[in-house]
Amino acid sequence: MANVNTGSRSRIMDTNKQNTPNFIENCLKCHATSSAEKLNECFKSFDMNKDGKLDLKEFDHFLGCLFSKNGKPYPITEKQRKIIHNLLDENKDGKIDYEEFRIIWYHWLKQILDPVTALLVVDVQNDFITGSLAIKDCPAGQDGEAIIPVINKMLDTVKFDCVVYSYDWHPPNHISFVDNVKSWKVHNSSKVPADIAKLYDTVTFDGDPIKVQKLWPAHCIQNSWGSQLHPDLKVVENACHVNKGKNPEIDSYSAFWDNNKLSQTELVSELTKRGVTDVYVCGVAYDVCVGAQGVSLGIVVGTDEPMLLISQP
Ligand SMILES: [Zn+2]
């Protein structure tokens, strides 16, 4: 397993554990099961004088709990505190009331205190492991099967709220297959003309917009053996299964949308439906499909630093 980056959230929570055990006790380990109950617990734990509002002192405590390092709150200047307070105090009465705190909870705190996790298992399919596009035949020569026990262990030992398996899922006439290159019109800007194009060449195909496409051997053809998940991969119950690359005219390295970002798969709606806040990604082809998920995540959640965990052999 490599390149683990779970962002800053866990760091914030860990340091809070050292600094404010009551806060964690009240907000995270309370008996509340719904997000609304957790919101109530969280607000109550900071509203020390029980007047239904957070005054400046209570607000300072709140900030100190959220932003700390090695058990000590980060120093926050008066100016910084005022800026944050002003942003959150919508009615400008100088206090954070419950309604304002509710907005803070659902737009910010919930993702920190009550995350919903998804593991995205990218394209762990026969063709990428022992089939026509096996990564062991690629320059790095890595054995794709090595990732299977790593993913299985993660599925056995980490409690993800949701597991998604993505499938490269191409029709036989897919534009990425080298054998189909002459079936598609090549754009006159293409550096490689269709009549001499060969495996792994990059060709520019005509269309609106034009498509820059690397040529692969036929792989992951819908309903074929090569498109099936590797038989040793653990498939959990109630998982979500998402197909990509179904449109013959455009490739899709990402499970979120096609390479030209013209159409989304159902993945975004599935994650949204489940209230997912954190997505972890693993699979084969770190440099192509798995990497594409990270880029997509950054765009979907609007950050340059998506919560990304990448596993590779
Ligand atoms: Zn493909």
Boltz pocket constraint, residues with backbone or C-beta under 6 A from the ligand:
constraints:
  - pocket:
      binder: B
      contacts: [[A, 168], [A, 169], [A, 170], [A, 176], [A, 219], [A, 220], [A, 245], [A, 252]]
      max_distance: 6.0
